[in-house]
Every structure is written in structure tokens, then in C-alpha cells.
Amino acid sequence: MLTGAGYTDRPLTEAEARDLVAEALAQADRSAEPSSRAQAEGRSRRSLADKRVLVIIPDHTRTAPVPLFFRLFHELLGDQVAALDYLVALGTHQPMNDAALSQLVGVEVRDGRADPPHPHSHTSTLPHPRIFNHRWDLPGTFVTLGVLPAAEVESLSEGRLSLDVPVRLNRLILEYDQLLVCGPVFPHEVVGFSGGNKYFVPGVAGPEIINVTHWLGALMTSMAVIGVADTPVRRMIDRAASFIPTPRLCFAMVMHGESLHGLYVGSMEEAWRAATELSAQLDIVYVERPLRRVLSVMPEMYDDLWTAAKGMYKLEPAIADGGEVIIYAPHISEISYTHGKVIDEIGYHVRDYFVKQWKRFKGYPWGVLAHSTHLRGDGTYENGVEYPRIKVTLATGIPRGR
């Protein structure tokens, strides 16, 4: 059952968000809407009483009121559940230290444990929440839930790929009784719209399915994918997430700037779909004619080019053939803290540069190849010559010789 509200002309108030969260946490099989906030909150606590709850949240590269939801979950569930912990869906991003985690959730984090947001309330008996980084680079992180066979991958990818893909996810999702997925939904260059089951793949996934889904998006090109809800990548992600046996509830946010304009709570697919409809209205801007040159000023929340490349992804469809995107990010001095060495070897190229030299490049991580093509944008590669559709200029602190 879907619970939610959203507006194009105003943000949700904190009280509205609180009411939606309280109602959504009520038992899923209730036969009638609760007549009061107190009833909604009472039902939510009973339904999750004595259960271990894991909340999956975005990292600092996503705009979302994580501190608000950290407070609300603690307030509404903290005196009833056996555990209320958090897993940061980093994908392949860098792990966050205690200082960064403190800023993310809005309370002090020490050695991976967060202070309760209301230390003198009745909820203070709950152990300090643990905040886990998803460590995609450590083999011990994962459990294999199943395999997508080659025939199914071929069907999901509409013939673009055919290989067996193991679905390996962070084993923590099996150590809790309930998963709450809490994050924003935006137009996205790889999958169409972010959010929903994307918090599992790539959020807390292993490198195999991360690489395959990202390369599938690259084969389709960002121009064809971004802002489209139903894509082959989304279908593959949803299929992979279907292996998860733990009950899941999705809190899909829609942001406009720094403000929360929508919140939809329900099944992973239903809540996400509702959020995409509002996001499409708020986050997709149509221009009268293609733009010739755009200065894309990147905020300091992006600390390497791997994340700041969104300054190209989001603008590419609006740029005229032969136009230019200038990514202005003087604070950035690193291409990628995680994948920099690989990018140094392969460079930045259009999709066909890799596809037409596949024997040479197929051994590199496909997710890194995908990033390369997304930053470079659409184009062709013929007779050893690359023809990008538009020019991308980097105005960053990265050394020119790099």
C-alpha cells in the first residue's frame, strides 16, 4: 500500500513528513486508514516490535534530509525495536570517516556508532545506532543470493549482453528483520531515475553486477537513458533485488534544490515509481533551443571528477551538436579516489571507442569504462578517429599532465 504526498509548488513541512513516516510504518496489512497520528505511531511500533531494523541511506553525494529521517526513525521506532542501524549505500564510492558520517546523519558518530538524536528521551535505552560503510572492495562483505543466467541477462538487456551475473550483496541485509530504504529519486544517467532498488544495486552490491549494469547503461548512452523510468538497466536492477529475502520498505524522496517536495512510502517499485513522476516535473528542464556553451559549476559535495562528472551527465541532452560543457570545479584535484589508476590507463572516450576495440578493453572494470563514456558523451569512432558530439572542458584543480 502506497503512502505519500508531493507538491511542485511547495516543499513538505517537517510535520507533514513526520506524519507520512508514522503512517507508513504502520502494519502493511491494516484494513483501514488510522484515524489519528497516535494510532498510526502505535501500530508502527507494534509491527516492528523487537525486530532488528537496518536503514539503507545515501552518502554525501546525494542531496537528502538524512538527519531529519534519522531523527524520525529514532523517535518512532527507537523504544520498540531491538536494533536500529544504518548502512551507507556507497556503491564504489570512498568509505566515509566518522566526521563525514556525523555530518551525514546530523549527530556525532564515534567509531561507527552514532549518538541518539534525543539523548534524554525515552528512546535512549536503544543501543547507539551503528553506521556501516558499504565496503565493495572487501570480499568478506558479500553473500551470493543467486545468479542471473545469461539467457535472462540477454532478455533484460534487449540483446546487448549475454553472460551469467552473480548477485552478490552486502551480507548485512540478511542479518536484520526489516530493511528500510531511504533516499532521493533524481534523473540518472545510468538507470534513468535513481532511487528504489538502486540502493541495493549498485548501492550495496558486489563489483560483478555493478559493472554489468553500468556498462549496459553506457551501451545505451546517457542521452537515451536519463529521465526515462522504464529502462533495461532498471529492469535488471529490480530483478537482482528480487533475490533479497528480507522484507523491504522504500522511503522515496523527491528533492528540489535543498527542499523535500515529495515523500512516497511503500514497496520498492511502487514508491519509486510515484517519486519518478514528481521528479520528472521538478527536475527535468526543457529549453527552447539547444545550448551552445554551458558553465557547469560543481558544488563541494563532489570531491573528485568521478562524482562531479554529473555536471556533464545532466546537461548533455540540452547541448547543441558541436557545443561545449565546461565543468568548473577548482576544488577538485583528483579524477577518482577509487578508480583513478584505471582511468589514467583508459582515458575518456565515446562508447564506440571501446566497443570497436573490445578485445583491448574488455578486461578493464566495465563500470569504469561506463564512467569514461558518460563524461565524454555521445559520439562515433571510425577508422581510428574519434568524433565526440560535443566538447567537454575540465576547469578543475587536476594537474594538466594527468
C-alpha positions in Angstrom: 0.0 0.0 0.0 1.4 3.4 -1.0 1.6 6.3 1.4 2.8 9.6 0.2 2.4 13.2 -0.9 4.2 15.6 -3.1 4.0 19.1 -4.5 5.5 21.0 -7.4 4.8 24.4 -5.8 6.0 24.0 -2.2 8.0 21.7 0.0 6.7 19.3 2.6 6.7 20.7 6.1 8.6 18.7 8.7 5.3 17.9 10.4 3.9 16.5 7.1 7.0 14.4 6.6 6.7 13.1 10.2 3.0 12.2 9.7 3.8 10.3 6.5 6.6 8.3 8.1 4.4 7.5 11.1 1.6 6.3 8.9 3.9 4.3 6.6 5.5 2.4 9.5 2.1 1.1 10.5 1.3 -2.5 9.7 1.2 -3.1 6.0 -2.0 -5.2 6.2 -4.1 -2.7 8.0 -7.7 -2.7 6.7 -8.4 0.9 7.2 -6.5 4.2 7.4 -5.7 5.2 11.0 -7.9 7.9 12.4 -5.1 9.7 14.2 -1.4 10.2 14.3 -1.3 8.3 17.7 -2.9 5.2 16.2 -0.5 5.3 13.2 2.5 5.5 15.5 1.2 2.8 17.8 0.7 0.4 15.0 4.1 1.1 13.6 5.8 0.3 16.8 3.8 -2.9 17.4 4.5 -4.2 13.8 8.3 -3.8 14.3 8.5 -4.5 18.0 11.6 -6.4 19.0 12.8 -6.6 15.4 16.3 -5.7 14.1 15.9 -2.8 11.5 18.5 -1.7 9.0 18.1 1.6 7.3 19.9 2.0 3.9 20.8 5.6 3.2 22.7 7.6 0.6 26.2 9.1 1.0 27.2 12.7 0.9 27.0 12.9 -2.9 23.2 12.8 -2.8 21.0 15.8 -1.6 18.6 14.5 1.0 17.4 15.4 4.5 19.1 12.4 6.1 19.3 14.0 9.6 15.5 14.5 9.6 14.8 10.9 8.8 17.5 9.7 11.3 15.6 11.7 14.0 12.2 10.4 12.9 13.1 6.8 12.7 14.7 7.0 16.2 11.7 8.8 17.6 9.1 6.5 16.1 10.9 3.2 16.4 13.7 3.6 19.0 11.8 2.5 22.0 10.4 -0.7 20.4 12.9 -2.3 18.0 15.8 -4.5 19.1 18.3 -2.6 16.8 18.1 0.4 14.5 21.3 0.6 12.4 22.3 2.2 9.1 24.2 1.1 6.0 25.5 3.8 3.7 24.9 2.7 0.1 28.3 3.8 -1.3 28.4 1.6 -4.4 32.1 2.0 -5.2 32.5 5.5 -3.6 35.1 6.1 -0.9 34.2 5.0 2.7 33.1 7.9 4.9 35.0 8.6 8.1 33.4 9.5 11.4 33.4 13.2 10.7 31.7 12.7 7.4 29.2 10.3 8.8 28.4 12.8 11.6 27.6 15.5 9.0 25.6 13.0 7.0 23.2 11.9 9.9 23.3 15.1 11.9 24.7 13.7 15.2 28.1 12.8 16.5 29.5 9.5 15.2 32.4 7.9 17.0 33.9 4.6 15.9 31.0 3.9 13.6 28.4 4.5 16.4 26.0 7.4 16.4 24.8 9.4 19.3 21.0 9.2 19.7 19.3 12.3 18.4 17.2 12.7 21.6 19.7 11.6 24.3 17.3 12.4 27.2 14.2 10.9 25.7 12.6 7.5 26.4 14.3 6.1 23.3 17.8 6.4 24.9 17.6 2.8 26.1 18.3 1.7 22.4 21.9 1.0 21.8 23.7 3.7 19.9 22.9 3.1 16.2 25.8 1.6 14.2 26.6 3.3 10.9 28.2 1.0 8.4 30.0 1.9 5.2 29.4 -0.5 2.3 32.8 -1.9 1.5 32.5 -3.1 -2.1 36.3 -3.7 -2.2 36.4 -6.4 0.6 35.4 -9.9 -0.4 34.1 -10.7 3.1 31.4 -8.0 2.7 29.2 -10.1 0.4 26.8 -13.0 0.3 25.7 -14.5 -3.0 21.9 -14.5 -3.3 21.7 -16.0 -6.7 22.8 -15.8 -10.4 21.2 -14.0 -13.3 21.7 -16.6 -16.1 23.0 -15.4 -19.5 19.7 -16.0 -21.2 17.9 -13.8 -18.7 20.6 -11.1 -18.9 20.2 -11.2 -22.7 16.4 -10.7 -22.4 16.7 -7.9 -19.8 19.4 -6.1 -21.8 17.4 -6.4 -25.0 20.2 -8.4 -26.6 23.1 -6.1 -25.7 24.7 -8.5 -23.2 24.7 -12.3 -22.6 26.6 -13.6 -19.6 26.0 -15.1 -16.2 25.9 -12.4 -13.5 26.2 -13.4 -9.8 24.0 -11.3 -7.5 26.3 -10.6 -4.5 25.1 -8.1 -2.0 26.2 -6.9 1.4 25.6 -9.7 3.9 24.2 -7.2 6.5 20.9 -7.3 4.6 20.4 -10.9 5.9 21.3 -10.0 9.5 18.2 -7.9 10.1 14.4 -8.5 10.1 13.4 -5.4 8.2 15.1 -3.2 5.6 14.1 0.5 5.3 15.5 2.1 2.1 15.6 5.8 2.5 16.8 8.1 -0.3 16.1 10.6 -3.1 14.9 10.0 -6.6 16.5 12.0 -9.4 17.0 11.7 -13.2 20.1 9.4 -13.5 22.5 8.8 -16.4 22.9 5.0 -15.9 19.5 3.8 -14.9 17.0 6.6 -15.9 16.0 7.6 -12.4 17.9 6.9 -9.2 16.4 5.5 -6.0 14.4 2.4 -5.2 16.2 -0.8 -5.8 19.2 1.1 -6.9 20.1 1.4 -3.2 20.8 -2.4 -3.4 22.3 -2.4 -6.9 24.8 -0.7 -7.1 24.4 0.8 -3.6 25.3 -2.3 -1.6 26.3 -4.7 -4.4 29.4 -6.5 -5.5 31.5 -5.4 -8.4 30.2 -8.0 -10.9 26.6 -6.7 -11.1 27.8 -3.1 -10.6 30.0 -3.4 -13.7 27.3 -5.2 -15.8 24.5 -2.7 -15.1 26.7 0.3 -15.6 28.1 -1.0 -18.9 24.6 -1.7 -20.0 23.7 1.9 -19.4 26.8 3.0 -21.3 25.9 0.9 -24.2 22.5 2.6 -24.4 24.2 6.0 -23.7 23.2 8.6 -21.1 21.3 10.6 -23.8 18.9 7.7 -24.3 18.5 6.8 -20.6 18.5 9.8 -18.4 15.0 10.8 -17.2 13.3 7.6 -18.5 11.7 5.5 -15.8 11.4 2.1 -17.6 14.9 1.1 -18.9 16.7 -2.2 -19.3 19.0 -1.2 -16.5 16.2 -0.6 -14.1 14.6 -3.9 -15.0 17.9 -5.7 -14.3 18.3 -4.0 -11.0 14.8 -4.8 -9.9 15.3 -8.4 -10.9 18.5 -8.7 -9.0 16.9 -7.1 -5.9 14.1 -9.7 -6.1 16.6 -12.3 -4.7 16.6 -10.4 -1.3 14.5 -12.4 1.2 14.4 -9.7 3.9 11.2 -7.6 4.0 11.8 -4.1 2.5 10.0 -0.8 2.7 11.0 2.1 0.5 11.0 5.8 1.5 11.4 7.5 -1.8 12.1 11.3 -1.5 11.8 13.9 -4.2 14.0 16.9 -3.7 14.0 20.3 -5.4 17.2 22.1 -4.5 17.7 21.5 -0.8 14.0 21.1 -0.1 11.9 17.9 0.3 9.0 18.3 -2.1 7.7 14.7 -2.0 7.8 11.5 0.0 6.3 8.2 -1.1 6.5 5.1 1.0 5.6 1.6 0.0 7.0 -1.3 -1.9 10.3 -0.7 -3.6 8.8 -0.5 -7.0 5.6 1.4 -6.2 7.1 4.1 -4.0 9.9 4.6 -6.5 7.5 4.9 -9.5 5.4 7.5 -7.7 8.6 9.5 -6.9 9.7 9.4 -10.5 6.5 11.1 -11.7 7.1 14.1 -9.4 10.8 14.2 -10.1 10.1 14.4 -13.8 8.1 17.5 -13.2 10.6 19.2 -10.9 14.0 18.0 -12.1 13.7 17.9 -15.9 14.0 21.3 -17.5 13.2 21.8 -21.2 14.9 24.6 -23.2 13.6 26.3 -26.2 16.7 25.5 -28.3 19.9 23.6 -27.7 22.6 25.4 -25.8 26.0 26.2 -27.4 28.1 26.6 -24.2 27.3 25.9 -20.6 29.4 26.6 -17.5 28.6 23.7 -15.1 29.6 24.9 -11.6 30.0 21.9 -9.3 29.4 22.1 -5.5 32.0 21.0 -3.0 29.9 17.9 -2.1 31.6 16.3 -5.1 35.3 15.7 -4.2 36.5 14.0 -7.3 35.7 14.0 -11.0 34.1 10.6 -10.7 31.2 12.3 -8.8 31.5 15.8 -10.3 31.0 14.3 -13.8 27.3 14.8 -13.1 28.0 18.3 -14.4 28.2 16.7 -17.8 25.6 13.9 -17.5 22.7 16.2 -16.5 23.4 18.8 -19.3 24.3 16.6 -22.3 20.8 16.3 -23.7 20.4 20.1 -23.8 23.7 20.8 -25.6 23.7 21.5 -29.4 25.9 19.4 -31.7 29.3 21.0 -31.6 28.6 22.7 -28.3 30.6 22.7 -25.1 30.2 21.9 -21.4 32.7 23.4 -19.1 32.9 21.6 -15.7 34.0 24.2 -13.3 35.3 22.6 -10.1 38.6 24.2 -8.9 38.3 22.5 -5.6 38.7 19.0 -7.2 42.3 17.7 -7.6 41.6 14.0 -8.2 40.0 12.1 -11.0 38.8 9.3 -8.8 39.9 8.3 -5.4 38.8 4.7 -6.1 39.3 4.2 -9.8 41.9 6.9 -10.7 44.6 4.5 -11.9 42.3 2.7 -14.3 41.1 6.0 -15.7 44.7 7.1 -16.2 45.2 4.0 -18.4 42.0 4.1 -20.5 41.3 7.9 -20.7 38.0 9.4 -21.5 36.3 8.3 -24.8 33.0 7.9 -26.5 31.3 4.5 -26.3 32.3 3.3 -29.7 36.0 3.8 -29.0 35.7 0.9 -26.5 33.1 -1.2 -28.3 35.1 -1.2 -31.6 38.3 -2.2 -29.7 36.6 -4.5 -27.3 39.4 -7.1 -27.2 41.7 -4.4 -25.9 39.4 -3.0 -23.2 37.1 -5.8 -22.1 39.4 -6.7 -19.2 39.0 -3.4 -17.5 36.2 -2.8 -15.0 33.2 -2.2 -17.1 31.8 0.3 -14.6 34.9 2.5 -15.1 34.6 2.2 -18.9 31.0 3.4 -18.4 32.1 6.4 -16.4 34.6 7.3 -19.2 31.9 7.2 -21.9 29.4 9.1 -19.8 31.8 12.0 -19.2 32.9 12.1 -22.8 29.3 11.9 -24.1 27.8 10.7 -27.3 29.9 10.3 -30.5 31.4 7.9 -33.0 34.7 6.2 -33.7 35.6 5.5 -37.3 38.9 4.4 -38.9 40.8 5.1 -35.8 39.4 8.6 -35.3 37.1 9.7 -32.5 34.3 12.2 -33.2 32.6 13.4 -29.9 29.3 15.1 -30.4 30.2 17.9 -28.0 33.3 19.2 -26.3 33.9 18.7 -22.6 36.3 21.1 -20.9 37.6 20.5 -17.4 38.3 23.6 -15.3 39.5 21.8 -12.2 42.4 21.5 -9.9 43.5 18.3 -11.5 47.1 18.7 -12.9 47.1 19.2 -16.6 49.7 16.5 -17.1 47.4 13.9 -15.5 
